[in-house]
Amino acid sequence: MAEKSRRILVTSALPYANNSIHIGHLVEYIQTDIWVRFQRLVGNDCTYVCASDAHGTPVMLRARELGVEPEALVDRFRTEHQRDFAGFGVVFDNYHSTHSPENEALVTDIYARLRDKDLITRRTISQAYDAQAGMFLPDRFVRGICPRCKAEDQYGDSCEVCGSTYSPSELIDAKSVISGTAPVERESEHYFFRLGAFEESLQAYTQSGVVDAGVAKKLNEWFQAGLQDWDISRDSPYFGFRIPDTEDKYFYVWLDAPVGYLASLQDLAARTGGPGVEDFFAADSATELYHFIGKDIAYFHTLFWPAVLEGVGFRRPTGVFVHGFLTVNGEKMSKSRGSFIPAATFLEHLNPEYLRYYYACKLGPGLDDIDLNLEDFVNRNNSDLVGKFVNIASRCAGFISRKFDGQLADKLDDKALYKDFVAAGDSIAACYERREFGRAMREIMALADRANQYIDEHKPWAMAKDEAQLPRVQLVCTQGINLFRVLLGYLKPVLPSLADQAEAFLNAGTMNWTSSRQPLLKHQINQFQPLMTRVEEKSVAAMVAQVRESASPPAQPPATEADDQAQTISIEEFLRIDLRIGTVTKAETVDGADKLLRLSIDLGSEQRTILAGIRSAYSPADLEGRQVVVVANLAPRKMRFGVSEGMVLAAGSGGEEIFLLSPDQGAGPGMRVR
């Protein structure tokens, strides 16, 4: 008897609509998408919703900075985010916005129900105020030294180093991130949700297995400190929904953001006629609800949000799956190191399924951070996906097409081996279900090794030289194609695009988790096309170079006499700089670069190619034959548009105000500037 299908609602944290998606964000959305695809593959009814997190001070200030209305900013990033998610194969059933009529109606209703149950209180508080900017400051717009562990540059509500929570007034040497001035304290009446009223039920709930052990341990620390009432209001100016019966109070973004899950579901139901809020959130619902989030917002999703749901009579999440952060080459992402990589930039240079597979290899169910080591990224994808998995099909398909007109044999050569591959599906499925993706990938690649060993042992390329051995070639290659098909089913949640191409090659329809329990025999396959090429190191290098190039240097304050003294260098340091005269023999524009010219420069004993950001002031015709001063011992720099082998010296403020330094008449190529 077939197992009954589960009905599941899945969400990822709502991406904030004030900036672009980067590869750190993608850890969560790829993890969620893999899990959702697996659930559907095994036959479960799984709905995946998300939305733009539209409200709050950061959106308001970014819109002001760009000179647009907040609604326009939200629409812009909502469109961009959906484009980038789709580029990485992350597919939502609905992608809505928290700045929507559905969300406003829901959050207003939830607030009224909490208020009517005496779960909302009002009191006057003292909070950080930026007198220069004329506004109260959200906790995260105050930074300073942690009062607990003394870590520097921490947010006003929590420390990323020790995990402590506190108020902005407790920070040491606090500064407003808007003006850089020290905030002052001002009083204002605020609205609070009585989180402490749910302490006992939340403690039982969070220890019931809805979160992993590491999260439960962290929650115990918060319970020991005692749960405090939660401030759900913010003062004007603020981009959000106004609290009913007030003039200048708005719902804090962290009240209406999780309600956005319900709003997205409601919007989907209205458009499709499918299940809605009552189906998934009713207290007696038999459905399942899972949130995928980062560890920085665990407090909101494991304490505040379940308490709000309980307070209005809704069911609480079945599970809250918390992941760690991303590091690149063992360090925090950095634009200057080329590791703060926007999703769109990655897509310009590399196949997105490389990243999906690499993240899958690294991800487990716990809080541990994962590291994207770019050298390992190249090697692992080339070894596993190209060298092991795709290699199985490419080694066998050609013989089937050329020697047997695409027809597979009518039986398997090694039924026991095939049975082992199919039997491994239960273990791999359990890994997917528990989000042990790394373990699943290891088990799949161990099977891929066995498949390649089988092909190596039987050597169809050698047998194909003997007409008498051709029946054996067909059997061996049929076995290989079928082993590949089993592995394809196991990798399909991770590599959806490759799976589509491979299913077209296999010509047997769309696979589900159990499709490969029966092998393909006496079956016509299509001509094999390359499914995945090797990751090129030069593509990774070009991506990193592009990120570095886009990193603008921080603005520097005007230099003072003291600064000039502090920034002096010794004569020994100066003499290390090798300045030489060069003659521009050729100058040309650089395709795709607005600021660069490519200069070929004669230094007397050698020719150099230098990429110079002087296009706004000079045309190529102005430069050919001109003498310039070159920093000749500067290390070559890999850029998106090529390698620059030095630097030409210029003065000016930029734009048209750029003036190349040139020697007096009589100087020749290669002469040293003294």
N, C-alpha and C positions, 0 to 999 in steps of 0.2 A: 504493500500500500504506500503510495507516494506521501512524503511528508508535506504537511500543510504549509502553504506559503505564508511568510511573515509580512506584515505591513509596517514599513519603517519610514520615519521622517528623519532626514539628516540635514544638518546645517554646518556651515563653516562660519567663523567670525566674520562680521561685516567689514570689508575693507574701507578705510577712511577715505572720503572723497575730496582729499586736498592734495594728493600727489600720486605719482605713478607706482605701479606694481613692480617689485624687484624680486630677485631670486630668493631672498629670505622669506618674503610673503608666500612664495610658491610652495615651500615645504608643506604648509598646511593644506593648501587647495589640491595639490597633487596627492597628498596622503588621503584626503577625503574622497577625491574622485576615484582613486584605486579601490577604496573600500566599497563605495557605492557601486562601481562597475562589477565588483566581485559578487555583491548581493544580488544584483540583477542576473548575473551569469548563472547563479545557482537556483534562480527561479523565484526570488523574493520580490515583493512589490515595494520598491524603494524610491522615495521621492526626495530630491535634493534641491533645497531652496537657499537663496542668499539675497543680499541687497547691498546697496551703497549706504554706508554710515554717514549721513548727510549733515548732522547738526553739530553744534558746539563752537567754541571760540576759535579753534584753529581754522576751521572752514571760513568763518566770518573774516578773520584777519587775512587769510590767503586771498580771498576774494577782493578785499579792500586793497591789498598789495597789487593785484593784477588789474584793478579798476573795473571789475565786473560785479554783477549781483551774485550773491551766494548760490541762488538757484541755477544760474548759468554755469558756475564752477562745478556744481554737483553733476549737472547733466554732462559736462565735458568729460569728467573723470569716470562717470558711470559708463559712458560709451567706450572710453579708452580701456577701462578695466575689463569689460566684457570681451573686447577685441583680443587683449593679451591672454586672458584665461582660455579663450577658444584656441589661440595659437598653441597652447600647451595641452590641448585635449581635455581641458576641464570643462565639463558640460553640466549646466544647471537646468533643472526643470523650470525654474523661474528665477530671474534676477531683478529685484524690485529696488525701491528706495525708501529709506525711513522718512523722507520728506514727501509723504503721500497722504491722500485723504484717508486711506484705510488705516494707516498707522496713527494718524491724529485721533481718529474715532476710537481706536482700540486703547491707546494710552490714556485718553480722557476717561473712558469707561473703567479701565483698571484702577486709575487714581480714585475715581468716585467710589468704587467698591471697597477699596482699602480705607478711604476716609470714613465711609459709613460704618465700617467695622472697628473704628477707633484705632486704626493702625497708622494714621498720619498725625504728627504733632507739629506745632509751630513754636519757634523760639528765636530770640534775637542772638546772633552770634557775631563775633569779631573775626574778620577775615582779611586776607592780604589785598591791598588796593594799590594800584600803580597810579600815583598822583599825576605823573607826567602824561601817561596815556589816558587818564580819566576813566578807568574801569577797574572792577574787581577782577582778580586773577584766578583762573582755574588752578588747581593744585599743581598741574604739570607745567604751568607757566611760571612757576617759581623753582629756582634751582639753587643748591647750596651744598653744604657739608652735612652728611648724615649725622644726626645726633647720637646714634647708637655706636656705629663702627668707625665713624669719622672719614668715610669714603667721600671724596670730592665729586662735585658736579652731579649731584643726585636730584631726582624730582622732589616736588613738595609733598607727595603723598606716600612714597615708598622708595626704598633703597634697592637698587639692582644688585648690590654686592652682598648685603646680609639679609635682604628680604623683609626688613622691618617696615611697619607702617606707622605713620605719624601725621601730624598736621604741618602745614607750611610754616607756622609760627615757631615750630621746634627746630627748623633748619638753622644751621650755623652759617653766618655770612650769606644770608639769603639775598637773591637778586631776581628782579623781573626779567624774563627772557624777551620781553617786548622792548623795554627802554634801557635795560641794564642798570636801573636804579634800584636802591633798596626799597622794598614795598613797605607801606605803612599799614597800620591796623585800622579798620573802620567797621562800624556795626551795621547789621542789616538783619531783617527778619527772614528766616528760612523755614522750609517745610522738610520734615524728616519722616522717613519710613522706620517703623519700630522693628528693626531687624532682631534686636535682642529678644523679642517675644517668641521667636522661632528657634531659640538656641537649642533647646532639648531635641526638637524634632529634626533639626538640621544635623545635629551630632549623630543621631541614629541613622539618618539618611546617608550621610557621607561615609559612614563606616560600614555600609551595607554592600559595598562592592561596586557602587556606581562610578567610583574613581579608582585609579591605580594606587598602589601602596605608597608611592612617593608623594602623591598629592594628598592622600589621607594623613600622612605624617605631618605635612605642612599645615593642614587644616587644624590638626590638634593643637598646634602652637597658637593659632588664632582663637580657638575655643578657650584655651587656658588664659589668654589675655582678656577674654570676654568680648562679646559682639556688641558693637556700638550702634546707636541709631544712625541711619544712612541719610545723608543730605541729598534730597532729590530735586532741589530747586537751584536756579542760578539767576543772578540779577541782570537787568538790562545794562548795556547792549549785549544781546545774545541771539544767535541764529538757532531757532528751535520753535517748539509749540508753547504758546502761553498757557500758564496754569489758569483754569477757569476761576472767575471771580477775582482776578488780580489784574493790575495794570502793568506791572513791570517785573513780573516773576515768570520764569520759564522752566519747563521740565529739563532737568539735567540730562545730557545725552545718554548717560548710562541707565536711565529709566526707559527712554523710548527706543534705544538701540536694540536690546533683546526682544522687545515687543515687535520689532521689525521682522523677526522670524515668522510671527503670526500673520503680520500684514502681507508678507510675500506669499505665504500659503493661501491667505484669503483671496488675494489677487489672482493667483493661479486657479483656485477653485471657481471663481467668478467667470474666468475666461474659458475653462475647459469642462466645467460641470463635475469635476473630480472631488475627492474628499477635502474638507476644509478644517477650520479651527476646531469645531466641535468634535469632529471625527478623531483628531489627533491629540487634542488637549483636554477633553472632558476627563473628569476625575476617574471615571470607570472605564476609560478607553483601553482596549486590548492591544492597541498599537504600540510600537516602540519609538522612542525619541532619543536621538543622539546629537550632541554638540561636539564638534572638533574645534579646539582653541589652542592658543599659545599659553605658556605658563605665566606670562605677565598679566593675563586677565582671568586667572583661575578664581580669584576671590569673587569676582562679579558673577561668574557662571556656576559656582558651587555653593555659594552662600546667599548672596543678594537675590539672584534670579530665582532659584528654587523657593525662597521664602515668599517672593512676590506671587509666584504661581500658586503656592499653597494658600496665600492670603486671599486670593480671589476665587478659590475653589477649583483651580485647574490641576492637572496631573503634573508631576515633576519629571525631569529628564530620566530616561532609563540608564543613560551613561553620559559622562562628560569626559571626553578623551583629550588629554593634555599632552602637548609635545614641547620639545625644547627649541632653542634658537639655532640659527645657522651661523657657522664660522666658515671662512674661506682660507685655505692654507693655514689653518690653526689660529687665525686671528679674526677679530671683528671685521665686518665688511668695511672697506675704505675706498673712496673714489681715487685718492692719490695713488693707492697701490693697484688700482684697476679691478678691485674685487667687489665694489658696490655696483652690481650689474643689473640694470633695468631689464625687465622681461622682454621689452621690445628690442633691446640691444642684443640679447642672447639669440632671439629669433632671426636677427640679421645674419648671424654667423654660423649657427649650429642647429642641427635637428633637435627639436624639443624633446623627442623621445629618449635622447641620450640622458637628459636631466631627469626625466621620469624614472628611468631605470636606475640611475645612480642614487637618487633619493630612496627608491625602494630598497636598494641594497643596504642603506644606512639606517632605515627607519625601524623602530621597535615601538612597543606600547608605553614606554616610560618617558621621563622628563629630560633625559640626557640630551645635550646639544649634539647636533650632527655637523660634521666637517666636510666641506667640499674641497678636497685636495685636487687641484687642477691636473697635476701629473697623473694621479691615480684615476681621475675621471677619464682621461684619454685611454689609459692602459686597460681599465676595467671594461669599458664599453667595447673596445677593440677586441679584447680577449674573450669576453663572455658573449656579447650579442653577435659580433661578426665572426670571430674565430671559432666559437662553439655552436651557438644556436643556428644562425642563418647558414653556416657552413654545412650543416647536415643536409638541408634541402638543396643547396647549390651543388653538392657533391653527387647527388643522386638524380636530380631532375633532368639533367642533360641526357643521361643515358636512356631514361624512360621516353623522352621526346624523340631522340634521334634513332634509337634502335627499335622502339615499340610503339611509335606513333602516339605517345602520350598515354598508353594503356598500362595500368597497374596489373600485377599478377593476380591470380585468383586465390592465392593463399599467402600466408606469412611464412617467412623462413625460420623465425624463432618465436613461437607463440609464448613461450615462458618469459622471454625478455619483454615482449609487449605487455603481458599481464602484469609484470613488475611495474612498468611505467604507469599503467592505469591504476594499479593499487596505491601508488604514491599520492594519488589525488586526494585521498581522505586527509592525510597529514598536511598536505599543502593547503587544502581548504581550511583546516583548523588554524593554520598560521595566518592566513588572510583574515579570518574572522577575529582573531585576537590581535590583529594589527602587527603581527610579527613578520613584517614584510621582508626584512633582511634574512631571516631564517628561511622563508619561502624561496627567496632567490637562490640561496645556497643549495637547497634541496633540488631545485630545478636545474641548476648548472651541474650538479653532480650527475643527474640523469643525462644531461647533454654530453658530458664526458663519456658516459657509458655508450651512448649512441655513436659517437665518433670512434670509440674503440672498436665497436662492432664493425663499422665501415672499414677501418684500418685493417682489421683482421682478415676481411674477405676481399679487399682490394678489387672492387668492380672495374676499375680502370685497366687492371692487368687482365682480368678475365675477358673483358670486352674485345681483346685482340684475338681471341680464339672463338670462332663461330660455334663450336660445340659447347662452349661455356655460356652462351647468351641466355639460355633459360635461367641459369643461376644468377646472372647479372640482374635480370628482371626481378627475381625473388629478393635479392639483397637490397636493391634500390627501392622496391616496394616496402620492404621492412623499414628502411631509412626514412622514407617519406611519411610513413605512418607514425614512427617515433617522433619525427618533427611535428606532426599534427597534434600529438598528445601534449607536447611541450608548448605549442602555440596556444592551446586552450588554457594552460596554466599561466602563461604570460599575458594573456589578452587583457586583463584589468590594467596592466602596467603599460602595454604597448598597443593602444587601440588603433593607431594609424597603420602600423606594421601588420596588425592582425587583419585589417580590412584588405590589404594588398595580398597577404598570404591566403586568405579565404578565397579571393578571386583566382589565385593560382591553383588552389586545391579543387575548386569547382564543385564544392559539396555544400554550398549554402553557409548561412551564418551559424557559427558554433555556439553552444552553451557548455556548461561545465561537464555534462555527461556525454557530449557528442562523440568523443573519441573512445567510448567504451566498446564501440563496434568499429573495427578497422575498415579502411577503404580498400575494397578488393574488386577486381574487374571493373575498375573505375577510370574514367577519362579525366586526366588533369590538363591544365592549360600550360602554355609555354612559360617557363620560369623567367621572371624578371628580377634583377637585383633588389633585395628588400631593404638593405641598409649598407651604407658604405662606411669605411673606417673614419674615425674622428681624426682630423688633421690637426697637428700641433700648431700649424701656422694660423688656422682658423681661431683657435683659442687665443693665440698671441694677438691676433688682430682685434678680437673682442676686448681683451684687456687694455690694449693700446687705445682703443676708442674711448673706453671709460676714463682712462687717465687724461686723455686729451680734453674731455668734457669737464674735468674737474677744474673749476675756476679758482684761482688763488684767493685767499681771504683778503678782504679790504684792509689796508694798513692805515693807521692814523698818521697825520702829518708828523714828519720827523722833527724832533727837538734837538737842541745842542747836546743835551745829555744822551739822547738816542744815538747821535752821530758818534760820540765818544765810545758808547757801548758797542757799536757795530764795527769799529775799526778792525783791520786785519794787519798782521805783521808783514814786513817786506818779504820775508821768506815765502809766506802764503801767496803774495801777489806774484812773485817771480815764477811760481809754478804754472801760472796761466800763460799759455803759448799763443800770443796774438800774432797773426801773420797776414801779409797782403795777399789778396787773391783777385783774379780777374774773372768776371762772369762771362763764360763762353757761350752759354745758352740759358734762356729763361723761358718758362712756360707755365700756364695755369695747370691746376690739379683738378681733375674731374671729381665732382662731389664735395670739394672744399671751397668755401666762400672766401677764406682769408689767406690761403697758402699759395705761394709760387714755388715751383721746383727749379732750383738754380744749379747749373753745372759750373763748377769753379775750378780754375787752374791755380794751383798753389806752387807752381814751379816744378817740383819733383813728383807731383801726383795730381790726380783729378778727384774732386769731391762732389757729391750730390748733397745739397742742403735744402730742406723744406723750411721756408721762411714766411712768417705771417705778416707780409707787407703788401698784399694784393690791393688793399684799400688805398694805398698811396702811390704805387708804381705799377705800370703796365710792363709786360715782358720786353717790349721794344725799347723801353727806357733804360733797361739794365744791361743788355748785351754789350760787352766791351768795357763796362764800367769796373773800376777797382774798388774793392771793399775790404773791410777789416774782418778777419775770421778768427774765432776761437778754435784753434786747430787741435787742441788736445782734449776737447770735450768728448766724452764717450758717445758712440753712436746710439741713437734712440729709435726704437721701433715705434712707428706710428701707423695709424690706420691706412695711410696712403703711401707707405713705404718707409725706408730707413733714412734718417737725417744724420749726416756725418759731420756735424759741427754746427756753428752758429755764426750768423753775420751780425755785426753790432750796429745799432741804430739808436736814435734819441727821439723824444717826442712823447705826446700824451696819447697817441693811438689814432685810429681812423685815418684821415688824410694827413694828420700831424705826425708823420713818421719820416725821419731823415736819416738815411744811411750815412755812416761814417766813412769817409774816403781819405786816402793819403794825399800828400802834396805831389805835384808832378815830379817824375823821375823815379818814384818808387816802383819796384817790379814784383811780379808774382813770387811768393815764397819768402820775401823779406820779412824779418821779424820786427814787430812794433816795439820800440824801446822807450 
